[in-house]
Amino acid sequence: MAYRLLTTGSANPVPQLQKSGSATITAGNTSVTVSHGLSMLPEQITIAPDANISAVGENTFTISILYAQATDVIFQWFVTPSMQYVNTGNLDGGSP
């Protein structure tokens, strides 16, 4: 799992905590639960290849496909938290 601190590029940049990783739906199954590690609801979840995303929570989300496949299907995922939940004062080591 990757951990990155990015800014929006605006005149007053706001840090964003983003996480990414991979998940595998194993052969014969149609879903996998992913632990995203944000400890808050993500605002955006991006996955590749395209599939259904459901059961989004503060710690996990589920990736599902319509039909079970004969081989494993590997997904790359990327999550961004809602900025209303990010305490920007602590991301750079400063006080809130």
Chimera marker file (.cmm) of the C-alpha trace (Angstrom):
<marker_set name="trace">
<marker id="1" x="0.000" y="0.000" z="0.000" r="1" g="1" b="0" radius="0.5"/>
<marker id="2" x="1.348" y="3.403" z="-0.961" r="1" g="1" b="0" radius="0.5"/>
<marker id="3" x="1.101" y="6.573" z="1.125" r="1" g="1" b="0" radius="0.5"/>
<marker id="4" x="1.332" y="9.930" z="-0.621" r="1" g="1" b="0" radius="0.5"/>
<marker id="5" x="0.889" y="13.537" z="0.424" r="1" g="1" b="0" radius="0.5"/>
<marker id="6" x="-0.184" y="15.705" z="-2.497" r="1" g="1" b="0" radius="0.5"/>
<marker id="7" x="-1.473" y="19.230" z="-2.946" r="1" g="1" b="0" radius="0.5"/>
<marker id="8" x="-4.264" y="20.523" z="-5.140" r="1" g="1" b="0" radius="0.5"/>
<marker id="9" x="-2.017" y="22.999" z="-6.973" r="1" g="1" b="0" radius="0.5"/>
<marker id="10" x="-4.178" y="25.978" z="-6.038" r="1" g="1" b="0" radius="0.5"/>
<marker id="11" x="-2.855" y="29.300" z="-4.734" r="1" g="1" b="0" radius="0.5"/>
<marker id="12" x="-3.538" y="27.975" z="-1.209" r="1" g="1" b="0" radius="0.5"/>
<marker id="13" x="-2.671" y="24.279" z="-1.523" r="1" g="1" b="0" radius="0.5"/>
<marker id="14" x="-4.603" y="21.853" z="0.649" r="1" g="1" b="0" radius="0.5"/>
<marker id="15" x="-2.865" y="18.545" z="1.371" r="1" g="1" b="0" radius="0.5"/>
<marker id="16" x="-4.625" y="15.323" z="0.429" r="1" g="1" b="0" radius="0.5"/>
<marker id="17" x="-3.929" y="11.943" z="1.915" r="1" g="1" b="0" radius="0.5"/>
<marker id="18" x="-4.233" y="9.298" z="-0.791" r="1" g="1" b="0" radius="0.5"/>
<marker id="19" x="-3.746" y="5.551" z="-0.724" r="1" g="1" b="0" radius="0.5"/>
<marker id="20" x="-3.447" y="2.917" z="-3.409" r="1" g="1" b="0" radius="0.5"/>
<marker id="21" x="-2.885" y="-0.782" z="-3.782" r="1" g="1" b="0" radius="0.5"/>
<marker id="22" x="-4.011" y="-3.923" z="-5.545" r="1" g="1" b="0" radius="0.5"/>
<marker id="23" x="-6.717" y="-6.501" z="-4.872" r="1" g="1" b="0" radius="0.5"/>
<marker id="24" x="-7.439" y="-9.887" z="-6.419" r="1" g="1" b="0" radius="0.5"/>
<marker id="25" x="-10.746" y="-11.591" z="-7.066" r="1" g="1" b="0" radius="0.5"/>
<marker id="26" x="-9.625" y="-15.195" z="-7.097" r="1" g="1" b="0" radius="0.5"/>
<marker id="27" x="-10.747" y="-17.642" z="-9.787" r="1" g="1" b="0" radius="0.5"/>
<marker id="28" x="-14.325" y="-18.828" z="-9.267" r="1" g="1" b="0" radius="0.5"/>
<marker id="29" x="-15.321" y="-15.874" z="-7.053" r="1" g="1" b="0" radius="0.5"/>
<marker id="30" x="-17.158" y="-12.646" z="-7.834" r="1" g="1" b="0" radius="0.5"/>
<marker id="31" x="-15.963" y="-10.207" z="-5.162" r="1" g="1" b="0" radius="0.5"/>
<marker id="32" x="-13.190" y="-9.118" z="-2.831" r="1" g="1" b="0" radius="0.5"/>
<marker id="33" x="-13.268" y="-6.808" z="0.198" r="1" g="1" b="0" radius="0.5"/>
<marker id="34" x="-10.451" y="-4.254" z="0.152" r="1" g="1" b="0" radius="0.5"/>
<marker id="35" x="-8.979" y="-2.588" z="3.259" r="1" g="1" b="0" radius="0.5"/>
<marker id="36" x="-8.146" y="0.923" z="2.051" r="1" g="1" b="0" radius="0.5"/>
<marker id="37" x="-6.548" y="2.176" z="5.279" r="1" g="1" b="0" radius="0.5"/>
<marker id="38" x="-7.974" y="5.707" z="5.315" r="1" g="1" b="0" radius="0.5"/>
<marker id="39" x="-9.939" y="5.280" z="8.578" r="1" g="1" b="0" radius="0.5"/>
<marker id="40" x="-12.508" y="7.632" z="7.032" r="1" g="1" b="0" radius="0.5"/>
<marker id="41" x="-14.957" y="7.499" z="4.147" r="1" g="1" b="0" radius="0.5"/>
<marker id="42" x="-13.282" y="7.952" z="0.771" r="1" g="1" b="0" radius="0.5"/>
<marker id="43" x="-14.608" y="10.688" z="-1.485" r="1" g="1" b="0" radius="0.5"/>
<marker id="44" x="-13.358" y="8.955" z="-4.604" r="1" g="1" b="0" radius="0.5"/>
<marker id="45" x="-12.388" y="5.375" z="-5.431" r="1" g="1" b="0" radius="0.5"/>
<marker id="46" x="-10.761" y="4.570" z="-8.745" r="1" g="1" b="0" radius="0.5"/>
<marker id="47" x="-10.148" y="0.979" z="-9.880" r="1" g="1" b="0" radius="0.5"/>
<marker id="48" x="-8.767" y="-0.663" z="-12.992" r="1" g="1" b="0" radius="0.5"/>
<marker id="49" x="-9.977" y="-2.717" z="-14.706" r="1" g="1" b="0" radius="0.5"/>
<marker id="50" x="-13.512" y="-1.367" z="-14.372" r="1" g="1" b="0" radius="0.5"/>
<marker id="51" x="-15.853" y="-3.212" z="-11.980" r="1" g="1" b="0" radius="0.5"/>
<marker id="52" x="-18.603" y="-2.554" z="-9.444" r="1" g="1" b="0" radius="0.5"/>
<marker id="53" x="-17.751" y="-0.838" z="-6.151" r="1" g="1" b="0" radius="0.5"/>
<marker id="54" x="-20.055" y="-1.278" z="-3.159" r="1" g="1" b="0" radius="0.5"/>
<marker id="55" x="-20.170" y="-1.412" z="0.648" r="1" g="1" b="0" radius="0.5"/>
<marker id="56" x="-17.924" y="1.641" z="0.973" r="1" g="1" b="0" radius="0.5"/>
<marker id="57" x="-16.977" y="2.259" z="4.590" r="1" g="1" b="0" radius="0.5"/>
<marker id="58" x="-14.395" y="4.002" z="6.741" r="1" g="1" b="0" radius="0.5"/>
<marker id="59" x="-11.989" y="1.063" z="6.416" r="1" g="1" b="0" radius="0.5"/>
<marker id="60" x="-13.086" y="-1.079" z="3.475" r="1" g="1" b="0" radius="0.5"/>
<marker id="61" x="-14.903" y="-1.269" z="0.159" r="1" g="1" b="0" radius="0.5"/>
<marker id="62" x="-15.956" y="-4.199" z="-2.022" r="1" g="1" b="0" radius="0.5"/>
<marker id="63" x="-15.040" y="-4.801" z="-5.661" r="1" g="1" b="0" radius="0.5"/>
<marker id="64" x="-17.326" y="-7.177" z="-7.537" r="1" g="1" b="0" radius="0.5"/>
<marker id="65" x="-17.780" y="-8.589" z="-11.019" r="1" g="1" b="0" radius="0.5"/>
<marker id="66" x="-20.901" y="-10.048" z="-12.583" r="1" g="1" b="0" radius="0.5"/>
<marker id="67" x="-19.508" y="-13.472" z="-13.503" r="1" g="1" b="0" radius="0.5"/>
<marker id="68" x="-16.872" y="-15.637" z="-11.852" r="1" g="1" b="0" radius="0.5"/>
<marker id="69" x="-13.761" y="-16.018" z="-14.014" r="1" g="1" b="0" radius="0.5"/>
<marker id="70" x="-11.579" y="-19.096" z="-14.611" r="1" g="1" b="0" radius="0.5"/>
<marker id="71" x="-8.465" y="-17.117" z="-13.615" r="1" g="1" b="0" radius="0.5"/>
<marker id="72" x="-7.690" y="-14.512" z="-10.966" r="1" g="1" b="0" radius="0.5"/>
<marker id="73" x="-8.649" y="-10.909" z="-11.773" r="1" g="1" b="0" radius="0.5"/>
<marker id="74" x="-6.215" y="-8.326" z="-10.361" r="1" g="1" b="0" radius="0.5"/>
<marker id="75" x="-7.351" y="-4.757" z="-9.726" r="1" g="1" b="0" radius="0.5"/>
<marker id="76" x="-5.330" y="-1.626" z="-9.018" r="1" g="1" b="0" radius="0.5"/>
<marker id="77" x="-7.129" y="0.829" z="-6.742" r="1" g="1" b="0" radius="0.5"/>
<marker id="78" x="-6.682" y="4.419" z="-5.602" r="1" g="1" b="0" radius="0.5"/>
<marker id="79" x="-8.672" y="6.233" z="-2.884" r="1" g="1" b="0" radius="0.5"/>
<marker id="80" x="-8.917" y="9.877" z="-1.858" r="1" g="1" b="0" radius="0.5"/>
<marker id="81" x="-10.595" y="10.978" z="1.390" r="1" g="1" b="0" radius="0.5"/>
<marker id="82" x="-13.169" y="13.721" z="1.590" r="1" g="1" b="0" radius="0.5"/>
<marker id="83" x="-11.335" y="16.944" z="2.434" r="1" g="1" b="0" radius="0.5"/>
<marker id="84" x="-13.902" y="17.744" z="5.139" r="1" g="1" b="0" radius="0.5"/>
<marker id="85" x="-12.395" y="14.910" z="7.193" r="1" g="1" b="0" radius="0.5"/>
<marker id="86" x="-8.708" y="15.736" z="6.704" r="1" g="1" b="0" radius="0.5"/>
<marker id="87" x="-7.025" y="17.672" z="9.518" r="1" g="1" b="0" radius="0.5"/>
<marker id="88" x="-4.486" y="19.555" z="7.385" r="1" g="1" b="0" radius="0.5"/>
<marker id="89" x="-2.687" y="20.968" z="10.416" r="1" g="1" b="0" radius="0.5"/>
<marker id="90" x="-1.351" y="17.521" z="11.310" r="1" g="1" b="0" radius="0.5"/>
<marker id="91" x="-0.351" y="16.323" z="7.847" r="1" g="1" b="0" radius="0.5"/>
<marker id="92" x="2.707" y="18.543" z="7.660" r="1" g="1" b="0" radius="0.5"/>
<marker id="93" x="3.784" y="17.962" z="11.254" r="1" g="1" b="0" radius="0.5"/>
<marker id="94" x="2.416" y="21.315" z="12.459" r="1" g="1" b="0" radius="0.5"/>
<marker id="95" x="-0.290" y="21.884" z="14.980" r="1" g="1" b="0" radius="0.5"/>
<marker id="96" x="-3.951" y="22.092" z="13.932" r="1" g="1" b="0" radius="0.5"/>
<link id1="1" id2="2" r="1" g="1" b="0" radius="0.2"/>
<link id1="2" id2="3" r="1" g="1" b="0" radius="0.2"/>
<link id1="3" id2="4" r="1" g="1" b="0" radius="0.2"/>
<link id1="4" id2="5" r="1" g="1" b="0" radius="0.2"/>
<link id1="5" id2="6" r="1" g="1" b="0" radius="0.2"/>
<link id1="6" id2="7" r="1" g="1" b="0" radius="0.2"/>
<link id1="7" id2="8" r="1" g="1" b="0" radius="0.2"/>
<link id1="8" id2="9" r="1" g="1" b="0" radius="0.2"/>
<link id1="9" id2="10" r="1" g="1" b="0" radius="0.2"/>
<link id1="10" id2="11" r="1" g="1" b="0" radius="0.2"/>
<link id1="11" id2="12" r="1" g="1" b="0" radius="0.2"/>
<link id1="12" id2="13" r="1" g="1" b="0" radius="0.2"/>
<link id1="13" id2="14" r="1" g="1" b="0" radius="0.2"/>
<link id1="14" id2="15" r="1" g="1" b="0" radius="0.2"/>
<link id1="15" id2="16" r="1" g="1" b="0" radius="0.2"/>
<link id1="16" id2="17" r="1" g="1" b="0" radius="0.2"/>
<link id1="17" id2="18" r="1" g="1" b="0" radius="0.2"/>
<link id1="18" id2="19" r="1" g="1" b="0" radius="0.2"/>
<link id1="19" id2="20" r="1" g="1" b="0" radius="0.2"/>
<link id1="20" id2="21" r="1" g="1" b="0" radius="0.2"/>
<link id1="21" id2="22" r="1" g="1" b="0" radius="0.2"/>
<link id1="22" id2="23" r="1" g="1" b="0" radius="0.2"/>
<link id1="23" id2="24" r="1" g="1" b="0" radius="0.2"/>
<link id1="24" id2="25" r="1" g="1" b="0" radius="0.2"/>
<link id1="25" id2="26" r="1" g="1" b="0" radius="0.2"/>
<link id1="26" id2="27" r="1" g="1" b="0" radius="0.2"/>
<link id1="27" id2="28" r="1" g="1" b="0" radius="0.2"/>
<link id1="28" id2="29" r="1" g="1" b="0" radius="0.2"/>
<link id1="29" id2="30" r="1" g="1" b="0" radius="0.2"/>
<link id1="30" id2="31" r="1" g="1" b="0" radius="0.2"/>
<link id1="31" id2="32" r="1" g="1" b="0" radius="0.2"/>
<link id1="32" id2="33" r="1" g="1" b="0" radius="0.2"/>
<link id1="33" id2="34" r="1" g="1" b="0" radius="0.2"/>
<link id1="34" id2="35" r="1" g="1" b="0" radius="0.2"/>
<link id1="35" id2="36" r="1" g="1" b="0" radius="0.2"/>
<link id1="36" id2="37" r="1" g="1" b="0" radius="0.2"/>
<link id1="37" id2="38" r="1" g="1" b="0" radius="0.2"/>
<link id1="38" id2="39" r="1" g="1" b="0" radius="0.2"/>
<link id1="39" id2="40" r="1" g="1" b="0" radius="0.2"/>
<link id1="40" id2="41" r="1" g="1" b="0" radius="0.2"/>
<link id1="41" id2="42" r="1" g="1" b="0" radius="0.2"/>
<link id1="42" id2="43" r="1" g="1" b="0" radius="0.2"/>
<link id1="43" id2="44" r="1" g="1" b="0" radius="0.2"/>
<link id1="44" id2="45" r="1" g="1" b="0" radius="0.2"/>
<link id1="45" id2="46" r="1" g="1" b="0" radius="0.2"/>
<link id1="46" id2="47" r="1" g="1" b="0" radius="0.2"/>
<link id1="47" id2="48" r="1" g="1" b="0" radius="0.2"/>
<link id1="48" id2="49" r="1" g="1" b="0" radius="0.2"/>
<link id1="49" id2="50" r="1" g="1" b="0" radius="0.2"/>
<link id1="50" id2="51" r="1" g="1" b="0" radius="0.2"/>
<link id1="51" id2="52" r="1" g="1" b="0" radius="0.2"/>
<link id1="52" id2="53" r="1" g="1" b="0" radius="0.2"/>
<link id1="53" id2="54" r="1" g="1" b="0" radius="0.2"/>
<link id1="54" id2="55" r="1" g="1" b="0" radius="0.2"/>
<link id1="55" id2="56" r="1" g="1" b="0" radius="0.2"/>
<link id1="56" id2="57" r="1" g="1" b="0" radius="0.2"/>
<link id1="57" id2="58" r="1" g="1" b="0" radius="0.2"/>
<link id1="58" id2="59" r="1" g="1" b="0" radius="0.2"/>
<link id1="59" id2="60" r="1" g="1" b="0" radius="0.2"/>
<link id1="60" id2="61" r="1" g="1" b="0" radius="0.2"/>
<link id1="61" id2="62" r="1" g="1" b="0" radius="0.2"/>
<link id1="62" id2="63" r="1" g="1" b="0" radius="0.2"/>
<link id1="63" id2="64" r="1" g="1" b="0" radius="0.2"/>
<link id1="64" id2="65" r="1" g="1" b="0" radius="0.2"/>
<link id1="65" id2="66" r="1" g="1" b="0" radius="0.2"/>
<link id1="66" id2="67" r="1" g="1" b="0" radius="0.2"/>
<link id1="67" id2="68" r="1" g="1" b="0" radius="0.2"/>
<link id1="68" id2="69" r="1" g="1" b="0" radius="0.2"/>
<link id1="69" id2="70" r="1" g="1" b="0" radius="0.2"/>
<link id1="70" id2="71" r="1" g="1" b="0" radius="0.2"/>
<link id1="71" id2="72" r="1" g="1" b="0" radius="0.2"/>
<link id1="72" id2="73" r="1" g="1" b="0" radius="0.2"/>
<link id1="73" id2="74" r="1" g="1" b="0" radius="0.2"/>
<link id1="74" id2="75" r="1" g="1" b="0" radius="0.2"/>
<link id1="75" id2="76" r="1" g="1" b="0" radius="0.2"/>
<link id1="76" id2="77" r="1" g="1" b="0" radius="0.2"/>
<link id1="77" id2="78" r="1" g="1" b="0" radius="0.2"/>
<link id1="78" id2="79" r="1" g="1" b="0" radius="0.2"/>
<link id1="79" id2="80" r="1" g="1" b="0" radius="0.2"/>
<link id1="80" id2="81" r="1" g="1" b="0" radius="0.2"/>
<link id1="81" id2="82" r="1" g="1" b="0" radius="0.2"/>
<link id1="82" id2="83" r="1" g="1" b="0" radius="0.2"/>
<link id1="83" id2="84" r="1" g="1" b="0" radius="0.2"/>
<link id1="84" id2="85" r="1" g="1" b="0" radius="0.2"/>
<link id1="85" id2="86" r="1" g="1" b="0" radius="0.2"/>
<link id1="86" id2="87" r="1" g="1" b="0" radius="0.2"/>
<link id1="87" id2="88" r="1" g="1" b="0" radius="0.2"/>
<link id1="88" id2="89" r="1" g="1" b="0" radius="0.2"/>
<link id1="89" id2="90" r="1" g="1" b="0" radius="0.2"/>
<link id1="90" id2="91" r="1" g="1" b="0" radius="0.2"/>
<link id1="91" id2="92" r="1" g="1" b="0" radius="0.2"/>
<link id1="92" id2="93" r="1" g="1" b="0" radius="0.2"/>
<link id1="93" id2="94" r="1" g="1" b="0" radius="0.2"/>
<link id1="94" id2="95" r="1" g="1" b="0" radius="0.2"/>
<link id1="95" id2="96" r="1" g="1" b="0" radius="0.2"/>
</marker_set>
